[in-house]
Amino acid sequence: MKEYLKKILKKINTITIDVINFVLLLPVYFIGVGLSSLLCRFFRKKQKTKKSYWIDSEKTSKKYEEYLKQY
């Protein structure tokens, strides 16, 4: 009887936690993500195109042993 009661209470506890998390996190999501999305759309900040900072490297073929102990 005790084990059966523990299983039932555990399921009720899990359902309660899921509902509470959903109810508490839903407004946080809408306030945080929704508000920031609306602000970005309102101000329409555009990104400027910049040159890439990547540097092309020369392709060299090294021996396998040189790659083993690099540090």
Residue pairs with C-beta under 8 A, 6 or more apart in sequence:
none
